[in-house]
Amino acid sequence: MPFPSGRAAGNMRAGERLMHIEPTTATDWLRSAAAAARAASSALGRMPATARDAALHAAAEALRRHAAAIVAANAQDIAAFDAAGGAPAFRDRLLLTPARVEAMAQGLEEVAALPDPLARTLADWTRPNGLRIRRIASPIGVIGMIYESRPNVGADAAGLCLKSGNAVILRGGSDSFHSARAIHAALTEGFREAGVPEAAVQIPPTTDRAYVAAMLAGSGLIDLIIPRGGKSLVTRVQAEARVPVLAHAEGLCHTYVHAAADPEMARRILANAKMRRTGVCGATETLLIDATIAPALLPTLIADLSLLGCDFRADECARKICAELPAATDADFSTEWLGPTLAVAVVDGVDAAVAHIRRHGSEHTEAIITEDEAAAEKFLCGIDSAVGLWNASTQFCDGGEFGFGAEIGIATGRIHARGPVGLEQLTSFRYLVTGSGQVRP
């Protein structure tokens, strides 16, 4: 158990008693949790921004106070993961260090420093009959967050939801259960100190998958489900949910090195886009390189990445230039590697690059490297992905890098939000109408 002694231990036990209100099934637990979350969201929506920001600062300090306990809880998860023979890319996602706990705390403070998303008048107009109509940003309500591996997602989601007036029910992966409990305990301690309802962020009491099923079936209890994880998780959520879903599909991202690319820029960007962190959804999984420059530049790019520990799957044209590259299958170009493997294809111009992306991509993030503005514009208009970049690494697809403070995921669907989901994307709106005695004829 995290927080083994002192006041924090007492708070942890109180939090556990709150979660275990004699639920006989996962559905019973969800009904109780959702009712408490609904009340918490209502309270958050009425709070001034200063109160919500103070709660985020208090939660950040609680994370720092209990950083050692959080890292110790994470060590339990890592030990179990290693014993089960987990993949290195997923281990990196799961791992927490003191620096990563500090980054979570700083993320909460950065969210607190952002403008209040609920203090926005989105539109304001007056009708010919004198009615004044205002469209006002408002919380969505109760968010259900289902995610895998990364325990820091819980802190990011809690901070964004609290700032935007939403309550959140978090269901992390079973491999991060101890980490999630320790983070949740710290967050609720900070919220409690700041006078915010603890039910603003809740987690199921066990790793039983029945809690996922209950959340997916929670129509009327949960307003929006956000899945964050691999393709199988997102597919299951979309297939089974009876609640609206803000989908985060796999990150099958491409970097296209155009004929007019600056070679040194291409080397820097590609190395970062692929190898900075190979397990994140914004990592480049496929290199597309223009046929006119591939003979001269591709061997250098391959050599750079090889020195960083990357391996490859290459099409026939690329293998004619670099014969040592393993051959790619068609399926390799539709694979999110989440590790140090890169698919490589030689393409004949912007149209061919766009066609390849439309065939194999997941509409997440794509980049073009070129000094030709017209080519860049053609590429960016041709793709239909949530994020397109020109002369920058695909790993910039991140809520923090976008100035959102943090993100709750990268939305690749087409309804409500696309790209990094931050505070603004976690609000809806309502209308306020002011009259002076008007009646409808």
Summary of the structure (lengths in Angstrom):
residues: 441
radius of gyration: 23.7
end to end distance: 66.4
largest distance: 80.6
contacts: 1584
relative contact order: 0.13
helix: 47%
strand: 18%
